[in-house]
Amino acid sequence: ALKACDNDAHVILAVSRLFWRDRKEEKARSWCNRAVTLDPDLGDAWGNYYAFELQHGTPEQQEEVLRRCVAADPHHGDEWT
């Protein structure tokens, strides 16, 4: 799926969750960032990224993701309301 859909934020988000689950924090962070960069309007990706940073990030990293999310003003996602 990744080779066929390497520009699909939903696929990238799923990969980031796999890295997070496998405790590969740097890779998870990188893929979370990639997902929100590909589709800044995907609220699910922002929520996942922020939750990841709350668990593994520094206060500065958490604040940066929150700031970027507010600036992006996402409106879409299955879990985003």
N, C-alpha and C positions, 0 to 999 in steps of 0.2 A: 504494500500500500504506500509505503514511503517513497519508493522510486516513481510510482505513477502519480502521486499527489504531493510532491515535495513543496508545493506552494499553497497547500490547503491548511489554513490555520487550525482546523479541527484535528487533522492528522498530527500536526506538530504538537498540539496540546496533548493529545493522547501519548505521544512519545515522551513528552516532558513528565507526564504522570508516571510512566514506566520507570524513568530514571529516578524520580523522587521515591517511588516505592522500593527501588533497588538501592537506595541510599547513595546515589551518585549525585551529590548536591551540586557540584559545579556544572555538570552536564544538564541537570534539571533546570538550573537557573538560566543557562544559555538557551535551552529550548523554550522555556517560558517566555523569555525575552523575544525570541524569534517569532513565537505565536502572536504576541501582541503587536509586533512590528508588522507582520504580514496582514493582520486584520485588527486595527485599533478599535473597531466598533464591536468586537466580540467580547462581551462582558464576561462570559465564562472563562476566557483566557486570562483576563485581568483578575478575576476572583481567585483562580488557581494560583497565579503568580503571587498575589498578595498573601494568600494563605501559606504558600511555600516560604515566603520571606518572613512571615510571622513566626514560623517554626525554625527556620535555619539562618535567617539573615540578621544583620546588625540593625539597630534602630535607624541608621542612615539609609540602609538599603530599603527598609520598610517604608520610610518616608518618601524616598525617591519613586518607588513603584506607586504609592498612593498619589503622589503629585502628578505623575504621568497619566494615571488612570483618570483622575479628575479632569485633566486637560483634554484627554481623548474623548470623554463623555460617551462611553459605549452604550448602545441601545439594544443589542441582539445577543441571543444565546438561549439554550434550552433551560439553563439553571438561573440565568440572569433575570432579575425582575426589578 
